[in-house]
Amino acid sequence: MHYLVTIGYDTETESGRLRQQKVKYVFETESVEEATIIAAKYMAGDTRTSELLSVVNMPIECVVSPLTHPEYYKGK
């Protein structure tokens, strides 16, 4: 399953004020719990202050990419 994970990173504006930048990631895991654990490990590898804001199931039928369907990406 695919989960849309939103992580908030604290950033500083030009005026020196803190602002939270929301960044969205797609995680391929078996459950919300697993997505949460992997997201926490991902955030731990970043030096910025971060917060896990949401984990939402994405009802995706198929992911089309060069890895899954290379025939669509071949040159003419």
Secondary structure, DSSP 8 states (H G I E B T S, - for coil): -EEEEEEEEEEE-TTS-EEEEEEEEEEE-SSHHHHHHHHHHHHHT-SS-EEEEEEEEE--S---STTT-GGGTS--
